[in-house]
Amino acid sequence: MTMLLEKEAQRDIQLLRQAWEHKSTFAFLPEKTGVDHAWIEKGLSLLPDELKNDHFVLLTSGTTGAPKLVIGQRQRSEELAAVLH
């Protein structure tokens, strides 16, 4: 599973486009995560098989407690974006 750092995507937006278009689930991580990447990798490794494709993972800031990995389905996100536009 790919982990894409925000600063990498800012330097080259094509990396985010490629991750979005690739079938495999990817994680988009803010520049300041506040957690060790090993913790993130462990969480991602625990995803059930049905979430390992066609999804994306975001990391919450943890301002209300411990950070959490949030999983979204790409198709539903695209449908929501279409409604908003």
C-alpha positions as CSV (number, residue, x, y, z in Angstrom):
1,M,0.0,0.0,0.0
2,T,1.3,3.4,-1.0
3,M,1.8,6.2,1.6
4,L,1.8,9.6,-0.1
5,L,3.0,12.5,1.9
6,E,1.3,15.9,1.5
7,K,4.6,17.6,0.7
8,E,5.3,15.1,-2.1
9,A,2.0,15.8,-3.6
10,Q,2.5,19.5,-3.3
11,R,5.8,19.2,-5.3
12,D,4.2,17.0,-7.9
13,I,0.4,16.8,-8.1
14,Q,0.6,14.0,-10.6
15,L,1.6,11.7,-7.7
16,L,-1.8,12.2,-6.1
17,R,-3.6,11.8,-9.4
18,Q,-1.7,8.5,-10.0
19,A,-2.5,7.2,-6.6
20,W,-6.2,8.1,-7.1
21,E,-6.4,6.4,-10.4
22,H,-4.5,3.2,-9.3
23,K,-6.8,0.5,-8.0
24,S,-4.8,-0.1,-4.8
25,T,-5.8,1.8,-1.7
26,F,-3.4,4.5,-0.7
27,A,-2.8,6.6,2.4
28,F,-2.5,10.4,2.1
29,L,-0.6,11.8,5.1
30,P,-0.2,15.4,6.2
31,E,3.2,16.9,6.5
32,K,3.0,16.8,10.3
33,T,1.5,13.5,11.3
34,G,2.5,13.5,15.0
35,V,2.8,9.7,14.8
36,D,5.5,7.3,13.7
37,H,5.2,5.9,10.2
38,A,5.5,2.4,11.7
39,W,2.2,3.0,13.6
40,I,0.6,4.0,10.3
41,E,2.0,1.0,8.4
42,K,0.8,-1.3,11.1
43,G,-2.8,0.1,10.9
44,L,-2.7,-0.2,7.1
45,S,-1.6,-3.8,7.3
46,L,-4.7,-4.6,9.4
47,L,-7.1,-3.5,6.7
48,P,-9.5,-6.3,5.6
49,D,-9.1,-7.4,2.0
50,E,-12.2,-5.6,0.8
51,L,-10.7,-2.3,1.8
52,K,-7.3,-2.8,0.0
53,N,-8.6,-1.6,-3.3
54,D,-10.7,1.4,-4.5
55,H,-10.3,3.3,-1.2
56,F,-8.1,5.9,0.3
57,V,-6.9,6.5,3.9
58,L,-6.5,9.8,5.6
59,L,-4.9,10.5,9.0
60,T,-6.7,12.6,11.5
61,S,-4.7,15.2,13.4
62,G,-5.5,13.6,16.8
63,T,-6.5,16.9,18.3
64,T,-9.4,15.3,20.2
65,G,-7.2,12.4,21.4
66,A,-5.3,9.7,19.6
67,P,-4.9,10.1,15.8
68,K,-7.1,7.8,13.7
69,L,-6.9,6.4,10.2
70,V,-10.1,7.3,8.3
71,I,-11.0,5.2,5.2
72,G,-13.0,6.5,2.3
73,Q,-14.4,4.8,-0.8
74,R,-13.2,6.5,-3.9
75,Q,-16.5,6.1,-5.9
76,R,-18.6,7.6,-3.1
77,S,-16.1,10.5,-2.8
78,E,-16.3,11.2,-6.5
79,E,-20.1,11.1,-6.4
80,L,-20.1,13.6,-3.5
81,A,-17.7,15.9,-5.3
82,A,-19.9,15.8,-8.4
83,V,-23.0,16.8,-6.3
84,L,-21.0,19.7,-4.7
85,H,-19.9,21.0,-8.1
